[in-house]
């Protein structure tokens, strides 16, 4: 009987150890889930709409001249009435190609304020900013983002990026400003 009690006590102790291990694993999993949820909440993913390339109509190298139809010769008979020969139809000129619609203006970024500007930049925008604002220089972009993170207001950030001479009318610039607004909660 004592032996059975000892076995039961050992079994209970083993179960308590397993329960402790499961509780620790549960806490770790909950932290991972919370971290992933925070990352999802911080994503600013907007579908990228590929630009349609401008299509120029193919123009023939030489102008097309109407060809006079060949009329077989008929024996000379004087007609009773004079008929006017039909002129061939001139082909219609192709219509001018439709002008591409202007790019849509970026909408204000909606989302929680972030302490690190990188969390407010989607992966697609990260590549866009690096290519168009930083001429493909990833290290320079990282340094600028570090510098912006150290600033305390949107006005300071806009003043800081003014040194780069970016085109303030471009869509990419407007997207970057929206990210700055999210960083400084405006």
QUIBEL-V842434 format. One record per pair of residues at least 24 apart in sequence whose ideal C-beta (glycine too) atoms are under 8 Angstrom apart, sorted by sequence separation. I is the first residue (numbers start at 0). J is the second residue. If there is no record, write none. Layout:
i: (I	I)
j: (J	J)
This chain:
i: (65	65	153	156	63	117	153	156	116	153	153	116	132	152	116	147	153	115	132	114	148	147	56	131	132	56	131	132	55	54	128	132	127	53	128	127	128	51	124	50	124	120	119	116	119	116	119	43	105	104	116	43	102	105	113	41	104	105	108	112	113	40	41	107	108	111	112	40	106	110	112	41	105	108	112	107	108	43	45	47	41	43	44	41	43	44	45	42	44	45	38	43	43	43)
j: (89	90	179	182	90	144	180	183	144	182	183	147	163	183	148	179	185	148	165	148	182	182	93	169	171	96	171	172	96	96	171	175	171	99	174	174	175	99	174	102	178	178	178	178	181	179	182	108	170	170	182	110	170	173	181	110	173	174	177	181	182	110	111	177	178	181	182	111	177	181	183	113	177	180	184	180	181	119	121	123	118	120	121	119	121	122	123	121	123	124	118	124	178	181)
